[in-house]
Amino acid sequence: MPPTLTPMTSRARTVFIKELRETFRDRRVLLGVIVSPLLVTPLLLLAMGFFVGQKVQSDRTETLVVAVVGAGALPGWESIAAGADTLEVLTLATPAEAEAAVRDRSVRAALVVPDDAANTLADGGNVRAELLFDGASDKSRNALSRLEGLLREIGRTEVTRRLAAQGLERSILEPIAQQSRDLAQKEKTGGFLLGMILPYIVILSASFGGMTSAFDLAAGEKERGTMETLLVSPASRHEIILGKLGTIAVVSVCAAFCAIAGLVAAVHGGFAMASHLLDAGLAVSYPAVGAMLLLVIPLALMTSALLLVVSTFARNQKEAQAYVFPFMILVMLPAILSSVLGPENALGLAFVPILNTALAMKQVLAGSTNLLFLVSAIASSALYAALAMRLSVRMFERENILFRT
């Protein structure tokens, strides 16, 4: 025979269903929790992926104008410069003209070679060439990189000539040949790249997705004067707070789920356009998605309880919004820190709130999951969630906090 619900559980469930129904009638919640993550965010990422791909392709193929002064003194310059299809080379007379041209951006970069370069090289000496560029322009930096490539090619040719004159092979300069071979699958490399941004966005969605609902269910009720009516109902304060907390948690989890779904859709769409440029397979596996959903649930419970604490303490929604800024900083700092940390971390970080969830997500996405770290992160997050929920219940039951004047 199935167990029956006690009156307390039944009343808490009634409060939960009532608050949940009213919450999802709010268009702000629907827009922020469902529509934006599922539609707006993927569209933004699709556009970003497309334009990033276009920008990288353009940077590789765009013809840039550069200036040279005295470059004819470099051996083989004419043939090497003629083979640079993406550079348009202008010859100027003096370094001053080259500097002025770079400053007014009529050329993107300039190469200045000393007048005695030919004699210096013939005598076996070293030539100090000067490269002029505008550090405030990405096109100028791109042109600088291309000119540096031409100089390296000329330098290699000159070294080969000098060695041949001494009856030596160029291989004498490289006694140990190196060859790198990447053993990681392209999908794992792509997962590593995605791990730099996906956990950050998912954590923000889980942490702040229920903020509107949290402020409305406590501070909003006090502001509208409906809190007293709710408190004289048959439901106890403990049951009321459990119903409200369950509603906020559901909204937060929905926000996280929708964020994950939207990001997965964007990854398989717009960012796939740029995957060949990154030389990595940008994809998210279904097991990784499942693990991320499992990780985000205790995080959403903890942040929902903390938001309810803020809302319960505040006199009205405006005051709650003022109190929430320190909470936002506490959430965002670990999330930002996770973007600069790699997926392989010390076990102690599995017990740092929020950061542990982000790092565990990075491990899952990169395919380098540490089972002990993952279990520790989930367990510690569940413990913090339980403590935060206990705090929210205690605050709601205190008369001097619930009815601050």
C-alpha positions as CSV (number, residue, x, y, z in Angstrom):
1,M,0.0,0.0,0.0
2,P,1.6,3.3,-1.0
3,P,2.4,5.8,1.8
4,T,0.0,8.7,2.3
5,L,1.1,12.3,2.6
6,T,0.9,13.8,6.1
7,P,-1.2,17.0,6.5
8,M,2.0,19.0,6.8
9,T,3.4,17.6,3.6
10,S,0.1,18.1,1.8
11,R,-0.1,21.7,2.9
12,A,3.5,22.4,1.8
13,R,2.7,20.8,-1.5
14,T,-0.4,23.0,-1.9
15,V,1.7,26.1,-1.2
16,F,4.3,24.9,-3.7
17,I,1.8,24.3,-6.5
18,K,0.0,27.7,-5.8
19,E,3.3,29.6,-5.9
20,L,4.6,27.7,-8.9
21,R,1.4,28.4,-10.9
22,E,1.5,32.1,-10.1
23,T,5.3,32.3,-10.8
24,F,5.0,30.9,-14.3
25,R,2.1,33.3,-15.0
26,D,4.6,36.1,-14.7
27,R,5.9,37.0,-18.2
28,R,9.2,38.2,-16.7
29,V,9.9,34.8,-15.4
30,L,9.0,33.1,-18.7
31,L,11.1,35.6,-20.7
32,G,14.2,35.3,-18.4
33,V,14.0,31.6,-17.6
34,I,12.7,30.0,-20.7
35,V,12.6,32.3,-23.8
36,S,16.0,34.0,-23.3
37,P,18.1,30.8,-22.7
38,L,16.3,28.8,-25.3
39,L,16.1,31.5,-28.0
40,V,18.0,34.7,-27.3
41,T,21.2,33.1,-26.0
42,P,21.5,30.5,-28.8
43,L,20.9,33.2,-31.4
44,L,23.6,35.4,-29.9
45,L,26.0,32.6,-29.8
46,L,25.1,31.5,-33.3
47,A,25.8,35.1,-34.5
48,M,29.0,35.1,-32.4
49,G,30.2,31.9,-33.9
50,F,29.5,33.1,-37.4
51,F,31.2,36.4,-37.1
52,V,34.2,34.9,-35.2
53,G,34.7,32.5,-38.1
54,Q,34.4,35.3,-40.6
55,K,36.8,37.5,-38.7
56,V,39.5,34.7,-38.4
57,Q,39.1,33.9,-42.1
58,S,39.3,37.6,-43.0
59,D,42.5,38.1,-40.9
60,R,44.1,35.2,-42.7
61,T,43.3,36.3,-46.3
62,E,43.0,40.1,-46.2
63,T,45.7,41.9,-48.2
64,L,47.5,44.4,-46.0
65,V,49.7,47.4,-47.1
66,V,53.2,47.5,-45.6
67,A,56.2,49.8,-46.2
68,V,59.9,48.9,-46.5
69,V,63.0,51.1,-46.3
70,G,66.2,49.6,-47.6
71,A,64.9,46.0,-47.7
72,G,66.6,45.5,-51.1
73,A,69.8,45.0,-49.2
74,L,68.5,41.8,-47.7
75,P,69.4,38.7,-49.8
76,G,66.4,37.2,-51.6
77,W,64.0,39.9,-50.4
78,E,62.5,40.5,-53.9
79,S,61.5,36.8,-54.4
80,I,60.3,36.3,-50.9
81,A,58.2,39.5,-50.9
82,A,56.8,38.6,-54.3
83,G,55.5,35.3,-52.8
84,A,53.7,37.0,-50.0
85,D,50.2,37.1,-51.6
86,T,48.6,38.8,-48.7
87,L,51.0,41.8,-48.5
88,E,51.2,44.9,-50.7
89,V,54.7,46.2,-50.3
90,L,55.5,49.9,-50.8
91,T,59.1,51.1,-50.9
92,L,59.8,54.4,-49.1
93,A,63.0,56.4,-49.0
94,T,63.5,57.3,-45.3
95,P,62.6,55.9,-41.9
96,A,60.8,59.1,-41.1
97,E,58.4,58.5,-44.0
98,A,57.8,55.0,-42.9
99,E,57.0,56.1,-39.3
100,A,54.6,58.8,-40.6
101,A,52.9,56.3,-42.8
102,V,52.3,53.9,-39.9
103,R,51.1,56.7,-37.7
104,D,48.5,57.9,-40.2
105,R,47.6,54.2,-41.1
106,S,48.2,54.6,-44.8
107,V,50.4,51.5,-44.2
108,R,49.8,48.9,-41.5
109,A,53.4,48.2,-40.6
110,A,56.9,49.0,-41.9
111,L,60.3,47.4,-42.1
112,V,63.4,49.6,-41.8
113,V,66.8,48.0,-42.8
114,P,70.1,49.8,-42.2
115,D,72.0,51.2,-45.2
116,D,75.0,49.0,-44.5
117,A,73.0,45.8,-44.2
118,A,74.4,44.2,-47.4
119,N,78.0,44.8,-46.4
120,T,77.3,43.6,-42.8
121,L,75.8,40.4,-44.0
122,A,78.5,39.8,-46.5
123,D,81.1,40.1,-43.7
124,G,79.2,37.6,-41.6
125,G,77.8,40.2,-39.2
126,N,74.3,40.7,-37.8
127,V,71.8,43.2,-39.1
128,R,69.4,44.9,-36.7
129,A,66.2,45.6,-38.7
130,E,63.5,47.7,-37.2
131,L,59.8,46.9,-37.4
132,L,57.3,49.7,-37.0
133,F,53.6,49.0,-36.1
134,D,50.6,50.5,-34.4
135,G,49.8,48.5,-31.3
136,A,46.3,50.0,-31.1
137,S,45.3,48.4,-34.4
138,D,44.7,44.6,-34.9
139,K,45.4,45.0,-38.6
140,S,48.8,46.5,-37.8
141,R,49.6,43.7,-35.5
142,N,48.6,41.2,-38.2
143,A,50.9,43.0,-40.7
144,L,53.7,42.9,-38.1
145,S,53.4,39.2,-37.7
146,R,53.6,38.7,-41.5
147,L,56.7,40.9,-41.8
148,E,58.3,38.9,-39.0
149,G,57.6,35.7,-41.0
150,L,59.4,37.2,-44.0
151,L,62.4,38.1,-42.0
152,R,62.6,34.7,-40.4
153,E,62.6,33.1,-43.9
154,I,65.4,35.5,-45.0
155,G,67.3,34.7,-41.9
156,R,67.0,30.9,-42.5
157,T,68.3,31.4,-46.0
158,E,71.3,33.5,-44.8
159,V,72.2,30.9,-42.2
160,T,72.0,28.1,-44.8
161,R,74.3,30.2,-47.1
162,R,76.9,30.8,-44.3
163,L,76.9,27.1,-43.3
164,A,77.4,26.0,-46.9
165,A,80.3,28.4,-47.2
166,Q,81.9,26.6,-44.2
167,G,81.1,23.2,-45.7
168,L,78.5,22.5,-43.0
169,E,74.9,21.2,-43.2
170,R,72.0,23.1,-41.6
171,S,71.1,20.1,-39.6
172,I,74.1,20.9,-37.3
173,L,72.0,23.6,-35.8
174,E,69.3,21.1,-34.8
175,P,71.1,18.1,-33.2
176,I,67.8,16.9,-31.8
177,A,64.8,16.7,-34.1
178,Q,61.4,17.3,-32.4
179,Q,58.1,16.1,-33.5
180,S,54.9,16.7,-31.6
181,R,51.9,14.4,-31.8
182,D,48.6,15.3,-30.0
183,L,47.0,12.2,-28.6
184,A,43.8,13.9,-27.5
185,Q,40.8,13.4,-29.5
186,K,39.5,16.5,-31.3
187,E,36.2,16.3,-29.4
188,K,38.1,16.4,-26.1
189,T,40.1,19.4,-27.3
190,G,36.8,21.1,-28.3
191,G,35.3,20.2,-24.9
192,F,38.3,21.9,-23.2
193,L,37.6,25.1,-25.2
194,L,33.9,24.9,-24.4
195,G,34.7,24.4,-20.7
196,M,36.1,27.9,-20.6
197,I,32.7,29.5,-21.1
198,L,29.9,27.0,-20.7
199,P,30.2,26.4,-16.9
200,Y,30.3,30.2,-16.3
201,I,27.1,30.8,-18.2
202,V,25.3,27.8,-16.7
203,I,26.3,28.8,-13.1
204,L,25.0,32.3,-13.6
205,S,21.7,31.0,-15.0
206,A,21.3,28.6,-12.0
207,S,22.3,31.2,-9.5
208,F,20.2,34.2,-10.8
209,G,17.4,32.4,-12.7
210,G,15.2,32.3,-9.6
211,M,16.0,35.9,-8.4
212,T,12.8,37.5,-9.7
213,S,10.7,34.7,-8.1
214,A,12.6,34.9,-4.9
215,F,12.2,38.6,-4.5
216,D,8.5,38.4,-5.3
217,L,7.7,35.5,-3.0
218,A,8.9,37.1,0.2
219,A,9.8,40.8,-0.2
220,G,7.1,41.2,-2.8
221,E,4.5,39.7,-0.5
222,K,5.5,41.9,2.4
223,E,5.4,45.0,0.0
224,R,1.9,44.0,-1.2
225,G,0.6,43.2,2.3
226,T,-0.3,39.7,1.4
227,M,2.2,38.0,3.7
228,E,-0.1,38.3,6.7
229,T,-3.0,36.7,4.8
230,L,-0.8,33.7,3.9
231,L,0.5,33.4,7.5
232,V,-3.1,33.0,8.9
233,S,-3.8,30.1,6.5
234,P,-3.8,26.5,7.9
235,A,-0.3,26.0,6.6
236,S,2.5,26.5,9.2
237,R,5.4,28.8,8.5
238,H,7.6,25.8,8.0
239,E,5.3,24.5,5.3
240,I,5.0,27.9,3.7
241,I,8.7,28.4,3.4
242,L,9.2,24.9,2.1
243,G,6.6,25.6,-0.6
244,K,8.2,28.9,-1.6
245,L,11.7,27.4,-1.5
246,G,10.6,24.6,-3.7
247,T,9.2,27.1,-6.2
248,I,12.4,29.1,-6.4
249,A,14.5,26.0,-6.8
250,V,12.3,24.7,-9.6
251,V,12.6,28.0,-11.4
252,S,16.4,28.1,-10.9
253,V,16.8,24.5,-12.1
254,C,14.6,25.3,-15.1
255,A,16.8,28.3,-15.9
256,A,19.9,26.1,-15.7
257,F,18.4,23.4,-17.8
258,C,17.2,25.8,-20.5
259,A,20.6,27.5,-20.5
260,I,22.3,24.1,-21.1
261,A,19.8,23.2,-23.8
262,G,20.3,26.6,-25.5
263,L,24.1,26.4,-25.3
264,V,24.1,22.8,-26.7
265,A,21.9,24.0,-29.6
266,A,24.3,26.9,-30.2
267,V,27.4,24.7,-30.0
268,H,25.9,22.3,-32.7
269,G,25.0,25.3,-34.8
270,G,27.0,28.6,-34.9
271,F,30.2,27.5,-33.2
272,A,30.4,24.5,-35.5
273,M,31.0,27.0,-38.3
274,A,34.2,28.0,-36.6
275,S,35.3,24.6,-35.5
276,H,37.6,24.0,-38.6
277,L,39.3,27.3,-37.8
278,L,40.0,26.2,-34.2
279,D,41.1,22.7,-35.4
280,A,38.8,21.2,-32.7
281,G,35.5,19.3,-32.8
282,L,33.1,21.6,-30.9
283,A,30.5,19.2,-29.5
284,V,28.8,18.3,-26.2
285,S,28.1,14.6,-25.6
286,Y,24.8,13.5,-23.9
287,P,26.6,12.0,-20.9
288,A,28.3,15.4,-20.4
289,V,24.9,17.1,-20.5
290,G,23.5,14.6,-18.0
291,A,26.5,15.2,-15.6
292,M,26.1,18.9,-15.9
293,L,22.4,18.7,-15.0
294,L,23.3,16.5,-12.0
295,L,25.9,19.0,-10.9
296,V,23.7,22.1,-11.2
297,I,20.8,20.8,-9.0
298,P,22.5,21.2,-5.6
299,L,23.9,24.5,-6.8
300,A,20.4,25.8,-7.7
301,L,19.1,24.6,-4.3
302,M,21.8,26.5,-2.5
303,T,21.5,29.8,-4.4
304,S,17.7,29.6,-4.3
305,A,17.8,29.3,-0.5
306,L,20.3,32.2,-0.2
307,L,18.1,34.4,-2.5
308,L,15.1,33.6,-0.3
309,V,17.2,34.6,2.8
310,V,17.9,38.0,1.1
311,S,14.2,38.4,0.2
312,T,13.0,37.5,3.6
313,F,15.3,39.9,5.3
314,A,14.4,42.8,3.0
315,R,11.4,45.1,3.6
316,N,10.5,45.3,-0.1
317,Q,11.8,44.3,-3.5
318,K,13.8,47.5,-4.0
319,E,15.7,46.8,-0.8
320,A,16.2,43.2,-1.8
321,Q,17.8,44.3,-5.1
322,A,20.2,46.4,-3.1
323,Y,21.2,43.5,-0.9
324,V,21.7,41.1,-3.8
325,F,24.8,42.8,-5.1
326,P,27.2,41.3,-2.5
327,F,25.5,37.9,-3.3
328,M,26.2,38.4,-7.0
329,I,29.8,39.2,-6.4
330,L,30.2,36.1,-4.2
331,V,28.7,34.0,-7.1
332,M,30.5,35.6,-10.0
333,L,34.1,35.6,-8.5
334,P,34.3,31.8,-8.3
335,A,32.6,31.5,-11.7
336,I,35.2,33.8,-13.2
337,L,38.0,32.1,-11.5
338,S,36.9,28.8,-12.9
339,S,37.4,30.1,-16.5
340,V,41.2,30.5,-15.9
341,L,41.7,27.3,-14.0
342,G,42.3,24.0,-15.9
343,P,40.1,20.9,-15.5
344,E,42.7,19.1,-13.4
345,N,42.7,20.5,-9.9
346,A,43.6,19.6,-6.3
347,L,40.9,17.7,-4.5
348,G,40.5,20.5,-2.0
349,L,38.9,22.7,-4.6
350,A,36.0,20.2,-4.7
351,F,34.8,21.7,-1.4
352,V,34.8,25.3,-2.5
353,P,31.2,26.4,-3.1
354,I,30.3,27.3,-6.7
355,L,33.9,26.9,-7.9
356,N,33.6,23.1,-7.3
357,T,30.6,22.9,-9.6
358,A,32.3,24.9,-12.4
359,L,35.5,22.8,-12.2
360,A,33.6,19.6,-12.2
361,M,31.7,20.8,-15.4
362,K,35.0,21.6,-17.0
363,Q,36.3,18.1,-16.3
364,V,33.2,16.5,-17.8
365,L,33.4,18.7,-20.9
366,A,37.1,18.0,-21.4
367,G,36.6,14.2,-20.9
368,S,39.1,14.1,-18.0
369,T,36.6,13.4,-15.2
370,N,38.1,12.7,-11.8
371,L,35.4,10.5,-10.2
372,L,36.5,11.4,-6.6
373,F,36.5,15.1,-7.4
374,L,33.1,14.8,-9.0
375,V,31.5,12.9,-6.1
376,S,33.1,15.3,-3.6
377,A,31.8,18.3,-5.5
378,I,28.3,17.0,-5.6
379,A,28.3,15.9,-2.0
380,S,29.7,19.2,-0.7
381,S,27.3,21.2,-2.8
382,A,24.4,19.2,-1.5
383,L,25.7,19.8,2.1
384,Y,25.9,23.6,1.4
385,A,22.4,23.5,-0.1
386,A,21.0,21.8,3.0
387,L,22.7,24.4,5.3
388,A,21.4,27.3,3.2
389,M,17.9,25.8,3.1
390,R,18.0,25.4,6.9
391,L,19.0,29.1,7.3
392,S,16.2,30.3,5.1
393,V,13.7,28.3,7.1
394,R,15.1,29.7,10.4
395,M,14.9,33.3,9.2
396,F,11.3,32.9,7.9
397,E,10.3,31.6,11.3
398,R,11.7,34.6,13.2
399,E,9.2,37.3,13.8
400,N,11.7,40.1,14.1
401,I,13.2,39.4,10.7
402,L,10.0,38.5,8.8
403,F,8.3,41.8,9.9
404,R,11.1,44.3,10.0
405,T,10.0,47.9,10.5
